[in-house]
C-alpha cells in the first residue's frame, strides 16, 4: 500500500514538473514571436529602401548613358 502512495506522489511530481516546463516553453515561444514581428518589419523596410536606392542608381546611370549618346 505504501509503495502505491509513494509511486503516486512521485508520478504527480513528475507530471507537475513537465506541466511547468511546457508552460514556460509556451510563454517563451510567444515572447519570441512578439519580439520577432517588429524586427521582421524593420528588416523588410530596410531591404525595401536598399532595393529602391539601387534601382534609382541603375535608372539614373542608364539615363545618363542615353543622354550622352
CHARMM-style PDB file with segment names, atoms N, HN, CA, C and O in Angstrom:
ATOM      1  N   UNK     1       0.823  -1.190   0.000  1.00  0.00      PROA
ATOM      2  CA  UNK     1       0.000   0.000   0.000  1.00  0.00      PROA
ATOM      3  C   UNK     1       0.877   1.268   0.000  1.00  0.00      PROA
ATOM      4  O   UNK     1       0.602   2.219  -0.732  1.00  0.00      PROA
ATOM      5  N   UNK     2       1.909   1.269   0.811  1.00  0.00      PROA
ATOM      6  HN  UNK     2       2.133   0.497   1.406  1.00  0.00      PROA
ATOM      7  CA  UNK     2       2.784   2.427   0.915  1.00  0.00      PROA
ATOM      8  C   UNK     2       3.539   2.660  -0.384  1.00  0.00      PROA
ATOM      9  O   UNK     2       3.809   3.802  -0.755  1.00  0.00      PROA
ATOM     10  N   UNK     3       3.881   1.568  -1.080  1.00  0.00      PROA
ATOM     11  HN  UNK     3       3.662   0.640  -0.779  1.00  0.00      PROA
ATOM     12  CA  UNK     3       4.566   1.687  -2.366  1.00  0.00      PROA
ATOM     13  C   UNK     3       3.697   2.422  -3.381  1.00  0.00      PROA
ATOM     14  O   UNK     3       4.191   3.249  -4.147  1.00  0.00      PROA
ATOM     15  N   UNK     4       2.410   2.119  -3.383  1.00  0.00      PROA
ATOM     16  HN  UNK     4       2.009   1.447  -2.761  1.00  0.00      PROA
ATOM     17  CA  UNK     4       1.487   2.766  -4.312  1.00  0.00      PROA
ATOM     18  C   UNK     4       1.372   4.251  -4.013  1.00  0.00      PROA
ATOM     19  O   UNK     4       1.326   5.070  -4.931  1.00  0.00      PROA
ATOM     20  N   UNK     5       1.325   4.600  -2.743  1.00  0.00      PROA
ATOM     21  HN  UNK     5       1.362   3.935  -1.997  1.00  0.00      PROA
ATOM     22  CA  UNK     5       1.210   6.009  -2.346  1.00  0.00      PROA
ATOM     23  C   UNK     5       2.470   6.767  -2.767  1.00  0.00      PROA
ATOM     24  O   UNK     5       2.385   7.877  -3.293  1.00  0.00      PROA
ATOM     25  N   UNK     6       3.626   6.170  -2.535  1.00  0.00      PROA
ATOM     26  HN  UNK     6       3.695   5.268  -2.108  1.00  0.00      PROA
ATOM     27  CA  UNK     6       4.890   6.824  -2.910  1.00  0.00      PROA
ATOM     28  C   UNK     6       5.007   6.956  -4.433  1.00  0.00      PROA
ATOM     29  O   UNK     6       5.416   7.995  -4.950  1.00  0.00      PROA
ATOM     30  N   UNK     7       4.639   5.883  -5.135  1.00  0.00      PROA
ATOM     31  HN  UNK     7       4.307   5.039  -4.714  1.00  0.00      PROA
ATOM     32  CA  UNK     7       4.705   5.922  -6.597  1.00  0.00      PROA
ATOM     33  C   UNK     7       3.778   7.006  -7.138  1.00  0.00      PROA
ATOM     34  O   UNK     7       4.142   7.749  -8.049  1.00  0.00      PROA
ATOM     35  N   UNK     8       2.577   7.089  -6.567  1.00  0.00      PROA
ATOM     36  HN  UNK     8       2.281   6.485  -5.826  1.00  0.00      PROA
ATOM     37  CA  UNK     8       1.610   8.105  -6.994  1.00  0.00      PROA
ATOM     38  C   UNK     8       2.156   9.515  -6.736  1.00  0.00      PROA
ATOM     39  O   UNK     8       1.983  10.404  -7.569  1.00  0.00      PROA
ATOM     40  N   UNK     9       2.799   9.722  -5.610  1.00  0.00      PROA
ATOM     41  HN  UNK     9       2.940   8.999  -4.933  1.00  0.00      PROA
ATOM     42  CA  UNK     9       3.367  11.031  -5.282  1.00  0.00      PROA
ATOM     43  C   UNK     9       4.487  11.391  -6.249  1.00  0.00      PROA
ATOM     44  O   UNK     9       4.559  12.529  -6.714  1.00  0.00      PROA
ATOM     45  N   UNK    10       5.360  10.436  -6.558  1.00  0.00      PROA
ATOM     46  HN  UNK    10       5.301   9.512  -6.181  1.00  0.00      PROA
ATOM     47  CA  UNK    10       6.453  10.673  -7.500  1.00  0.00      PROA
ATOM     48  C   UNK    10       5.899  10.955  -8.895  1.00  0.00      PROA
ATOM     49  O   UNK    10       6.403  11.829  -9.600  1.00  0.00      PROA
ATOM     50  N   UNK    11       4.886  10.231  -9.282  1.00  0.00      PROA
ATOM     51  HN  UNK    11       4.477   9.521  -8.709  1.00  0.00      PROA
ATOM     52  CA  UNK    11       4.272  10.416 -10.590  1.00  0.00      PROA
ATOM     53  C   UNK    11       3.626  11.797 -10.708  1.00  0.00      PROA
ATOM     54  O   UNK    11       3.776  12.469 -11.728  1.00  0.00      PROA
ATOM     55  N   UNK    12       2.910  12.216  -9.667  1.00  0.00      PROA
ATOM     56  HN  UNK    12       2.788  11.670  -8.839  1.00  0.00      PROA
ATOM     57  CA  UNK    12       2.286  13.542  -9.672  1.00  0.00      PROA
ATOM     58  C   UNK    12       3.347  14.635  -9.722  1.00  0.00      PROA
ATOM     59  O   UNK    12       3.172  15.645 -10.405  1.00  0.00      PROA
ATOM     60  N   UNK    13       4.430  14.437  -9.011  1.00  0.00      PROA
ATOM     61  HN  UNK    13       4.573  13.617  -8.457  1.00  0.00      PROA
ATOM     62  CA  UNK    13       5.530  15.403  -9.019  1.00  0.00      PROA
ATOM     63  C   UNK    13       6.117  15.541 -10.425  1.00  0.00      PROA
ATOM     64  O   UNK    13       6.360  16.652 -10.896  1.00  0.00      PROA
ATOM     65  N   UNK    14       6.339  14.420 -11.082  1.00  0.00      PROA
ATOM     66  HN  UNK    14       6.142  13.517 -10.699  1.00  0.00      PROA
ATOM     67  CA  UNK    14       6.903  14.435 -12.429  1.00  0.00      PROA
ATOM     68  C   UNK    14       5.945  15.110 -13.407  1.00  0.00      PROA
ATOM     69  O   UNK    14       6.369  15.891 -14.259  1.00  0.00      PROA
ATOM     70  N   UNK    15       4.668  14.812 -13.285  1.00  0.00      PROA
ATOM     71  HN  UNK    15       4.324  14.178 -12.593  1.00  0.00      PROA
ATOM     72  CA  UNK    15       3.672  15.433 -14.167  1.00  0.00      PROA
ATOM     73  C   UNK    15       3.610  16.937 -13.934  1.00  0.00      PROA
ATOM     74  O   UNK    15       3.504  17.710 -14.886  1.00  0.00      PROA
ATOM     75  N   UNK    16       3.675  17.346 -12.697  1.00  0.00      PROA
ATOM     76  HN  UNK    16       3.761  16.718 -11.924  1.00  0.00      PROA
ATOM     77  CA  UNK    16       3.651  18.763 -12.361  1.00  0.00      PROA
ATOM     78  C   UNK    16       4.870  19.476 -12.940  1.00  0.00      PROA
ATOM     79  O   UNK    16       4.758  20.579 -13.474  1.00  0.00      PROA
ATOM     80  N   UNK    17       6.020  18.844 -12.830  1.00  0.00      PROA
ATOM     81  HN  UNK    17       6.110  17.947 -12.396  1.00  0.00      PROA
ATOM     82  CA  UNK    17       7.241  19.427 -13.369  1.00  0.00      PROA
ATOM     83  C   UNK    17       7.159  19.561 -14.886  1.00  0.00      PROA
ATOM     84  O   UNK    17       7.542  20.592 -15.438  1.00  0.00      PROA
ATOM     85  N   UNK    18       6.670  18.543 -15.551  1.00  0.00      PROA
ATOM     86  HN  UNK    18       6.359  17.705 -15.102  1.00  0.00      PROA
ATOM     87  CA  UNK    18       6.538  18.585 -17.008  1.00  0.00      PROA
ATOM     88  C   UNK    18       5.531  19.656 -17.424  1.00  0.00      PROA
ATOM     89  O   UNK    18       5.743  20.350 -18.418  1.00  0.00      PROA
ATOM     90  N   UNK    19       4.457  19.795 -16.684  1.00  0.00      PROA
ATOM     91  HN  UNK    19       4.285  19.231 -15.876  1.00  0.00      PROA
ATOM     92  CA  UNK    19       3.464  20.826 -16.979  1.00  0.00      PROA
ATOM     93  C   UNK    19       4.060  22.216 -16.844  1.00  0.00      PROA
ATOM     94  O   UNK    19       3.799  23.092 -17.668  1.00  0.00      PROA
ATOM     95  N   UNK    20       4.856  22.416 -15.812  1.00  0.00      PROA
ATOM     96  HN  UNK    20       5.068  21.704 -15.143  1.00  0.00      PROA
ATOM     97  CA  UNK    20       5.532  23.698 -15.625  1.00  0.00      PROA
ATOM     98  C   UNK    20       6.501  24.000 -16.752  1.00  0.00      PROA
ATOM     99  O   UNK    20       6.587  25.137 -17.214  1.00  0.00      PROA
ATOM    100  N   UNK    21       7.229  22.985 -17.196  1.00  0.00      PROA
ATOM    101  HN  UNK    21       7.159  22.061 -16.821  1.00  0.00      PROA
ATOM    102  CA  UNK    21       8.172  23.162 -18.303  1.00  0.00      PROA
ATOM    103  C   UNK    21       7.435  23.516 -19.599  1.00  0.00      PROA
ATOM    104  O   UNK    21       7.871  24.384 -20.354  1.00  0.00      PROA
ATOM    105  N   UNK    22       6.325  22.838 -19.841  1.00  0.00      PROA
ATOM    106  HN  UNK    22       5.971  22.132 -19.227  1.00  0.00      PROA
ATOM    107  CA  UNK    22       5.543  23.116 -21.043  1.00  0.00      PROA
ATOM    108  C   UNK    22       5.001  24.543 -21.011  1.00  0.00      PROA
ATOM    109  O   UNK    22       5.012  25.236 -22.029  1.00  0.00      PROA
ATOM    110  N   UNK    23       4.539  24.972 -19.875  1.00  0.00      PROA
ATOM    111  HN  UNK    23       4.530  24.409 -19.048  1.00  0.00      PROA
ATOM    112  CA  UNK    23       4.015  26.326 -19.723  1.00  0.00      PROA
ATOM    113  C   UNK    23       5.113  27.364 -19.957  1.00  0.00      PROA
ATOM    114  O   UNK    23       4.882  28.371 -20.625  1.00  0.00      PROA
ATOM    115  N   UNK    24       6.285  27.125 -19.418  1.00  0.00      PROA
ATOM    116  HN  UNK    24       6.472  26.306 -18.875  1.00  0.00      PROA
ATOM    117  CA  UNK    24       7.411  28.046 -19.604  1.00  0.00      PROA
ATOM    118  C   UNK    24       7.826  28.118 -21.071  1.00  0.00      PROA
ATOM    119  O   UNK    24       8.104  29.203 -21.582  1.00  0.00      PROA
ATOM    120  N   UNK    25       7.870  26.988 -21.743  1.00  0.00      PROA
ATOM    121  HN  UNK    25       7.645  26.107 -21.328  1.00  0.00      PROA
ATOM    122  CA  UNK    25       8.248  26.974 -23.156  1.00  0.00      PROA
ATOM    123  C   UNK    25       7.201  27.683 -24.011  1.00  0.00      PROA
ATOM    124  O   UNK    25       7.549  28.366 -24.975  1.00  0.00      PROA
ATOM    125  N   UNK    26       5.933  27.529 -23.671  1.00  0.00      PROA
ATOM    126  HN  UNK    26       5.650  26.974 -22.889  1.00  0.00      PROA
ATOM    127  CA  UNK    26       4.866  28.210 -24.397  1.00  0.00      PROA
ATOM    128  C   UNK    26       5.014  29.723 -24.252  1.00  0.00      PROA
ATOM    129  O   UNK    26       4.894  30.462 -25.229  1.00  0.00      PROA
ATOM    130  N   UNK    27       5.270  30.170 -23.042  1.00  0.00      PROA
ATOM    131  HN  UNK    27       5.367  29.569 -22.248  1.00  0.00      PROA
ATOM    132  CA  UNK    27       5.471  31.608 -22.801  1.00  0.00      PROA
ATOM    133  C   UNK    27       6.693  32.122 -23.553  1.00  0.00      PROA
ATOM    134  O   UNK    27       6.660  33.213 -24.123  1.00  0.00      PROA
ATOM    135  N   UNK    28       7.760  31.349 -23.557  1.00  0.00      PROA
ATOM    136  HN  UNK    28       7.787  30.463 -23.095  1.00  0.00      PROA
ATOM    137  CA  UNK    28       8.977  31.750 -24.275  1.00  0.00      PROA
ATOM    138  C   UNK    28       8.723  31.864 -25.774  1.00  0.00      PROA
ATOM    139  O   UNK    28       9.194  32.798 -26.422  1.00  0.00      PROA
ATOM    140  N   UNK    29       7.986  30.922 -26.309  1.00  0.00      PROA
ATOM    141  HN  UNK    29       7.603  30.163 -25.782  1.00  0.00      PROA
ATOM    142  CA  UNK    29       7.678  30.956 -27.736  1.00  0.00      PROA
ATOM    143  C   UNK    29       6.833  32.175 -28.086  1.00  0.00      PROA
ATOM    144  O   UNK    29       7.071  32.826 -29.104  1.00  0.00      PROA
ATOM    145  N   UNK    30       5.860  32.483 -27.258  1.00  0.00      PROA
ATOM    146  HN  UNK    30       5.667  31.954 -26.431  1.00  0.00      PROA
ATOM    147  CA  UNK    30       5.010  33.656 -27.506  1.00  0.00      PROA
ATOM    148  C   UNK    30       5.825  34.944 -27.416  1.00  0.00      PROA
ATOM    149  O   UNK    30       5.667  35.838 -28.247  1.00  0.00      PROA
ATOM    150  N   UNK    31       6.685  35.040 -26.426  1.00  0.00      PROA
ATOM    151  HN  UNK    31       6.813  34.313 -25.751  1.00  0.00      PROA
ATOM    152  CA  UNK    31       7.518  36.237 -26.274  1.00  0.00      PROA
ATOM    153  C   UNK    31       8.475  36.398 -27.446  1.00  0.00      PROA
ATOM    154  O   UNK    31       8.711  37.513 -27.913  1.00  0.00      PROA
ATOM    155  N   UNK    32       9.022  35.293 -27.916  1.00  0.00      PROA
ATOM    156  HN  UNK    32       8.830  34.388 -27.537  1.00  0.00      PROA
ATOM    157  CA  UNK    32       9.932  35.353 -29.068  1.00  0.00      PROA
ATOM    158  C   UNK    32       9.182  35.851 -30.299  1.00  0.00      PROA
ATOM    159  O   UNK    32       9.713  36.644 -31.077  1.00  0.00      PROA
ATOM    160  N   UNK    33       7.959  35.391 -30.472  1.00  0.00      PROA
ATOM    161  HN  UNK    33       7.527  34.747 -29.841  1.00  0.00      PROA
ATOM    162  CA  UNK    33       7.143  35.856 -31.594  1.00  0.00      PROA
ATOM    163  C   UNK    33       6.867  37.343 -31.505  1.00  0.00      PROA
ATOM    164  O   UNK    33       6.914  38.050 -32.512  1.00  0.00      PROA
ATOM    165  N   UNK    34       6.578  37.821 -30.298  1.00  0.00      PROA
ATOM    166  HN  UNK    34       6.540  37.247 -29.481  1.00  0.00      PROA
ATOM    167  CA  UNK    34       6.325  39.255 -30.108  1.00  0.00      PROA
ATOM    168  C   UNK    34       7.569  40.086 -30.398  1.00  0.00      PROA
ATOM    169  O   UNK    34       7.460  41.209 -30.889  1.00  0.00      PROA
ATOM    170  N   UNK    35       8.733  39.555 -30.104  1.00  0.00      PROA
ATOM    171  HN  UNK    35       8.821  38.643 -29.705  1.00  0.00      PROA
ATOM    172  CA  UNK    35       9.983  40.270 -30.371  1.00  0.00      PROA
ATOM    173  C   UNK    35      10.338  40.207 -31.859  1.00  0.00      PROA
ATOM    174  O   UNK    35      10.907  41.151 -32.407  1.00  0.00      PROA
ATOM    175  N   UNK    36      10.003  39.107 -32.496  1.00  0.00      PROA
ATOM    176  HN  UNK    36       9.541  38.341 -32.051  1.00  0.00      PROA
ATOM    177  CA  UNK    36      10.400  38.889 -33.885  1.00  0.00      PROA
ATOM    178  C   UNK    36       9.591  39.736 -34.861  1.00  0.00      PROA
ATOM    179  O   UNK    36      10.131  40.168 -35.880  1.00  0.00      PROA
ATOM    180  N   UNK    37       8.328  39.983 -34.585  1.00  0.00      PROA
ATOM    181  HN  UNK    37       7.889  39.632 -33.758  1.00  0.00      PROA
ATOM    182  CA  UNK    37       7.484  40.744 -35.512  1.00  0.00      PROA
ATOM    183  C   UNK    37       8.034  42.136 -35.822  1.00  0.00      PROA
ATOM    184  O   UNK    37       8.159  42.477 -36.998  1.00  0.00      PROA
ATOM    185  N   UNK    38       8.371  42.961 -34.816  1.00  0.00      PROA
ATOM    186  HN  UNK    38       8.270  42.684 -33.861  1.00  0.00      PROA
ATOM    187  CA  UNK    38       8.929  44.278 -35.139  1.00  0.00      PROA
ATOM    188  C   UNK    38      10.283  44.201 -35.847  1.00  0.00      PROA
ATOM    189  O   UNK    38      10.584  45.030 -36.705  1.00  0.00      PROA
ATOM    190  N   UNK    39      11.090  43.212 -35.491  1.00  0.00      PROA
ATOM    191  HN  UNK    39      10.845  42.539 -34.794  1.00  0.00      PROA
ATOM    192  CA  UNK    39      12.388  43.055 -36.147  1.00  0.00      PROA
ATOM    193  C   UNK    39      12.212  42.694 -37.625  1.00  0.00      PROA
ATOM    194  O   UNK    39      12.947  43.189 -38.480  1.00  0.00      PROA
ATOM    195  N   UNK    40      11.253  41.846 -37.915  1.00  0.00      PROA
ATOM    196  HN  UNK    40      10.657  41.444 -37.220  1.00  0.00      PROA
ATOM    197  CA  UNK    40      10.973  41.462 -39.293  1.00  0.00      PROA
ATOM    198  C   UNK    40      10.508  42.667 -40.094  1.00  0.00      PROA
ATOM    199  O   UNK    40      10.926  42.859 -41.235  1.00  0.00      PROA
ATOM    200  N   UNK    41       9.647  43.476 -39.501  1.00  0.00      PROA
ATOM    201  HN  UNK    41       9.307  43.320 -38.573  1.00  0.00      PROA
ATOM    202  CA  UNK    41       9.159  44.676 -40.174  1.00  0.00      PROA
ATOM    203  C   UNK    41      10.303  45.643 -40.462  1.00  0.00      PROA
ATOM    204  O   UNK    41      10.378  46.207 -41.553  1.00  0.00      PROA
ATOM    205  N   UNK    42      11.185  45.834 -39.501  1.00  0.00      PROA
ATOM    206  HN  UNK    42      11.124  45.376 -38.615  1.00  0.00      PROA
ATOM    207  CA  UNK    42      12.340  46.713 -39.689  1.00  0.00      PROA
ATOM    208  C   UNK    42      13.248  46.178 -40.795  1.00  0.00      PROA
ATOM    209  O   UNK    42      13.721  46.942 -41.636  1.00  0.00      PROA
ATOM    210  N   UNK    43      13.489  44.879 -40.791  1.00  0.00      PROA
ATOM    211  HN  UNK    43      13.105  44.259 -40.107  1.00  0.00      PROA
ATOM    212  CA  UNK    43      14.331  44.266 -41.816  1.00  0.00      PROA
ATOM    213  C   UNK    43      13.743  44.474 -43.210  1.00  0.00      PROA
ATOM    214  O   UNK    43      14.457  44.841 -44.143  1.00  0.00      PROA
ATOM    215  N   UNK    44      12.434  44.236 -43.346  1.00  0.00      PROA
ATOM    216  HN  UNK    44      11.854  43.938 -42.588  1.00  0.00      PROA
ATOM    217  CA  UNK    44      11.797  44.368 -44.650  1.00  0.00      PROA
ATOM    218  C   UNK    44      11.810  45.812 -45.134  1.00  0.00      PROA
ATOM    219  O   UNK    44      12.016  46.065 -46.321  1.00  0.00      PROA
ATOM    220  N   UNK    45      11.594  46.751 -44.235  1.00  0.00      PROA
ATOM    221  HN  UNK    45      11.427  46.545 -43.270  1.00  0.00      PROA
ATOM    222  CA  UNK    45      11.627  48.169 -44.608  1.00  0.00      PROA
ATOM    223  C   UNK    45      13.024  48.579 -45.068  1.00  0.00      PROA
ATOM    224  O   UNK    45      13.180  49.265 -46.078  1.00  0.00      PROA
ATOM    225  N   UNK    46      14.026  48.154 -44.321  1.00  0.00      PROA
ATOM    226  HN  UNK    46      13.900  47.597 -43.501  1.00  0.00      PROA
ATOM    227  CA  UNK    46      15.410  48.474 -44.680  1.00  0.00      PROA
ATOM    228  C   UNK    46      15.778  47.862 -46.020  1.00  0.00      PROA
ATOM    229  O   UNK    46      16.443  48.499 -46.837  1.00  0.00      PROA
ATOM    230  N   UNK    47      15.355  46.653 -46.242  1.00  0.00      PROA
ATOM    231  HN  UNK    47      14.814  46.136 -45.578  1.00  0.00      PROA
ATOM    232  CA  UNK    47      15.637  45.966 -47.511  1.00  0.00      PROA
ATOM    233  C   UNK    47      14.950  46.686 -48.668  1.00  0.00      PROA
ATOM    234  O   UNK    47      15.531  46.845 -49.742  1.00  0.00      PROA
ATOM    235  N   UNK    48      13.717  47.116 -48.445  1.00  0.00      PROA
ATOM    236  HN  UNK    48      13.245  46.987 -47.572  1.00  0.00      PROA
ATOM    237  CA  UNK    48      12.986  47.825 -49.494  1.00  0.00      PROA
ATOM    238  C   UNK    48      13.684  49.139 -49.852  1.00  0.00      PROA
ATOM    239  O   UNK    48      13.790  49.481 -51.030  1.00  0.00      PROA
ATOM    240  N   UNK    49      14.155  49.868 -48.853  1.00  0.00      PROA
ATOM    241  HN  UNK    49      14.069  49.590 -47.897  1.00  0.00      PROA
ATOM    242  CA  UNK    49      14.880  51.116 -49.103  1.00  0.00      PROA
ATOM    243  C   UNK    49      16.147  50.837 -49.904  1.00  0.00      PROA
ATOM    244  O   UNK    49      16.470  51.575 -50.835  1.00  0.00      PROA
ATOM    245  N   UNK    50      16.854  49.788 -49.549  1.00  0.00      PROA
ATOM    246  HN  UNK    50      16.591  49.189 -48.793  1.00  0.00      PROA
ATOM    247  CA  UNK    50      18.090  49.431 -50.243  1.00  0.00      PROA
ATOM    248  C   UNK    50      17.816  49.087 -51.705  1.00  0.00      PROA
ATOM    249  O   UNK    50      18.548  49.526 -52.591  1.00  0.00      PROA
ATOM    250  N   UNK    51      16.785  48.320 -51.957  1.00  0.00      PROA
ATOM    251  HN  UNK    51      16.190  47.963 -51.237  1.00  0.00      PROA
ATOM    252  CA  UNK    51      16.447  47.925 -53.334  1.00  0.00      PROA
ATOM    253  C   UNK    51      16.017  49.152 -54.140  1.00  0.00      PROA
ATOM    254  O   UNK    51      16.414  49.311 -55.294  1.00  0.00      PROA
ATOM    255  N   UNK    52      15.210  50.013 -53.532  1.00  0.00      PROA
ATOM    256  HN  UNK    52      14.888  49.884 -52.594  1.00  0.00      PROA
ATOM    257  CA  UNK    52      14.759  51.216 -54.222  1.00  0.00      PROA
ATOM    258  C   UNK    52      15.941  52.111 -54.589  1.00  0.00      PROA
ATOM    259  O   UNK    52      16.003  52.639 -55.700  1.00  0.00      PROA
ATOM    260  N   UNK    53      16.869  52.280 -53.664  1.00  0.00      PROA
ATOM    261  HN  UNK    53      16.818  51.851 -52.762  1.00  0.00      PROA
ATOM    262  CA  UNK    53      18.062  53.092 -53.924  1.00  0.00      PROA
ATOM    263  C   UNK    53      18.872  52.501 -55.072  1.00  0.00      PROA
ATOM    264  O   UNK    53      19.352  53.230 -55.939  1.00  0.00      PROA
ATOM    265  N   UNK    54      19.019  51.202 -55.076  1.00  0.00      PROA
ATOM    266  HN  UNK    54      18.629  50.609 -54.372  1.00  0.00      PROA
ATOM    267  CA  UNK    54      19.778  50.540 -56.139  1.00  0.00      PROA
ATOM    268  C   UNK    54      19.102  50.721 -57.488  1.00  0.00      PROA
ATOM    269  O   UNK    54      19.769  50.971 -58.492  1.00  0.00      PROA
ATOM    270  N   UNK    55      17.785  50.597 -57.513  1.00  0.00      PROA
ATOM    271  HN  UNK    55      17.244  50.394 -56.698  1.00  0.00      PROA
ATOM    272  CA  UNK    55      17.054  50.782 -58.769  1.00  0.00      PROA
ATOM    273  C   UNK    55      17.198  52.216 -59.284  1.00  0.00      PROA
ATOM    274  O   UNK    55      17.373  52.434 -60.483  1.00  0.00      PROA
ATOM    275  N   UNK    56      17.124  53.186 -58.376  1.00  0.00      PROA
ATOM    276  HN  UNK    56      16.982  53.008 -57.403  1.00  0.00      PROA
ATOM    277  CA  UNK    56      17.285  54.584 -58.772  1.00  0.00      PROA
ATOM    278  C   UNK    56      18.675  54.808 -59.377  1.00  0.00      PROA
ATOM    279  O   UNK    56      18.811  55.512 -60.377  1.00  0.00      PROA
ATOM    280  N   UNK    57      19.696  54.213 -58.775  1.00  0.00      PROA
ATOM    281  HN  UNK    57      19.585  53.641 -57.963  1.00  0.00      PROA
ATOM    282  CA  UNK    57      21.056  54.353 -59.301  1.00  0.00      PROA
ATOM    283  C   UNK    57      21.173  53.733 -60.686  1.00  0.00      PROA
ATOM    284  O   UNK    57      21.817  54.306 -61.564  1.00  0.00      PROA
ATOM    285  N   UNK    58      20.569  52.587 -60.894  1.00  0.00      PROA
ATOM    286  HN  UNK    58      20.046  52.121 -60.181  1.00  0.00      PROA
ATOM    287  CA  UNK    58      20.636  51.909 -62.194  1.00  0.00      PROA
ATOM    288  C   UNK    58      19.914  52.738 -63.250  1.00  0.00      PROA
ATOM    289  O   UNK    58      20.422  52.931 -64.355  1.00  0.00      PROA
ATOM    290  N   UNK    59      18.726  53.225 -62.901  1.00  0.00      PROA
ATOM    291  HN  UNK    59      18.314  53.068 -62.004  1.00  0.00      PROA
ATOM    292  CA  UNK    59      17.946  54.021 -63.851  1.00  0.00      PROA
ATOM    293  C   UNK    59      18.662  55.332 -64.169  1.00  0.00      PROA
ATOM    294  O   UNK    59      18.682  55.765 -65.321  1.00  0.00      PROA
ATOM    295  N   UNK    60      19.245  55.961 -63.158  1.00  0.00      PROA
ATOM    296  HN  UNK    60      19.228  55.610 -62.222  1.00  0.00      PROA
ATOM    297  CA  UNK    60      19.987  57.207 -63.375  1.00  0.00      PROA
ATOM    298  C   UNK    60      21.186  56.969 -64.280  1.00  0.00      PROA
ATOM    299  O   UNK    60      21.467  57.776 -65.166  1.00  0.00      PROA
ATOM    300  N   UNK    61      21.888  55.878 -64.064  1.00  0.00      PROA
ATOM    301  HN  UNK    61      21.660  55.222 -63.343  1.00  0.00      PROA
ATOM    302  CA  UNK    61      23.032  55.541 -64.920  1.00  0.00      PROA
ATOM    303  C   UNK    61      22.604  55.291 -66.352  1.00  0.00      PROA
ATOM    304  O   UNK    61      23.263  55.742 -67.289  1.00  0.00      PROA
ATOM    305  N   UNK    62      21.509  54.578 -66.526  1.00  0.00      PROA
ATOM    306  HN  UNK    62      20.974  54.212 -65.764  1.00  0.00      PROA
ATOM    307  CA  UNK    62      21.011  54.296 -67.881  1.00  0.00      PROA
ATOM    308  C   UNK    62      20.574  55.592 -68.560  1.00  0.00      PROA
ATOM    309  O   UNK    62      20.801  55.768 -69.757  1.00  0.00      PROA
ATOM    310  N   UNK    63      19.952  56.495 -67.813  1.00  0.00      PROA
ATOM    311  HN  UNK    63      19.767  56.352 -66.840  1.00  0.00      PROA
ATOM    312  CA  UNK    63      19.523  57.786 -68.382  1.00  0.00      PROA
ATOM    313  C   UNK    63      20.720  58.625 -68.764  1.00  0.00      PROA
ATOM    314  O   UNK    63      20.697  59.300 -69.793  1.00  0.00      PROA
ATOM    315  N   UNK    64      21.767  58.599 -67.957  1.00  0.00      PROA
ATOM    316  HN  UNK    64      21.786  58.050 -67.121  1.00  0.00      PROA
ATOM    317  CA  UNK    64      22.977  59.372 -68.256  1.00  0.00      PROA
ATOM    318  C   UNK    64      23.641  58.839 -69.525  1.00  0.00      PROA
ATOM    319  O   UNK    64      24.101  59.617 -70.360  1.00  0.00      PROA
ATOM    320  N   UNK    65      23.691  57.522 -69.669  1.00  0.00      PROA
ATOM    321  HN  UNK    65      23.317  56.889 -68.990  1.00  0.00      PROA
ATOM    322  CA  UNK    65      24.284  56.940 -70.861  1.00  0.00      PROA
ATOM    323  C   UNK    65      23.451  57.281 -72.101  1.00  0.00      PROA
ATOM    324  O   UNK    65      23.996  57.553 -73.171  1.00  0.00      PROA
ATOM    325  N   UNK    66      22.151  57.262 -71.944  1.00  0.00      PROA
ATOM    326  HN  UNK    66      21.709  57.041 -71.075  1.00  0.00      PROA
ATOM    327  CA  UNK    66      21.253  57.558 -73.061  1.00  0.00      PROA
ATOM    328  C   UNK    66      21.382  59.028 -73.477  1.00  0.00      PROA
ATOM    329  O   UNK    66      21.343  59.343 -74.666  1.00  0.00      PROA
ATOM    330  N   UNK    67      21.533  59.907 -72.516  1.00  0.00      PROA
ATOM    331  HN  UNK    67      21.565  59.651 -71.550  1.00  0.00      PROA
ATOM    332  CA  UNK    67      21.667  61.337 -72.805  1.00  0.00      PROA
ATOM    333  C   UNK    67      23.018  61.640 -73.457  1.00  0.00      PROA
ATOM    334  O   UNK    67      23.135  62.582 -74.241  1.00  0.00      PROA
ATOM    335  N   UNK    68      24.022  60.849 -73.135  1.00  0.00      PROA
ATOM    336  HN  UNK    68      23.926  60.084 -72.499  1.00  0.00      PROA
ATOM    337  CA  UNK    68      25.366  61.062 -73.689  1.00  0.00      PROA
ATOM    338  C   UNK    68      25.438  60.668 -75.156  1.00  0.00      PROA
ATOM    339  O   UNK    68      26.304  61.152 -75.884  1.00  0.00      PROA
ATOM    340  N   UNK    69      24.563  59.818 -75.587  1.00  0.00      PROA
ATOM    341  HN  UNK    69      23.859  59.425 -74.995  1.00  0.00      PROA
ATOM    342  CA  UNK    69      24.587  59.336 -76.977  1.00  0.00      PROA
ATOM    343  C   UNK    69      24.011  60.341 -77.845  1.00  0.00      PROA
ATOM    344  OT1 UNK    69      23.933  60.139 -79.056  1.00  0.00      PROA
TER     345      UNK     69
END
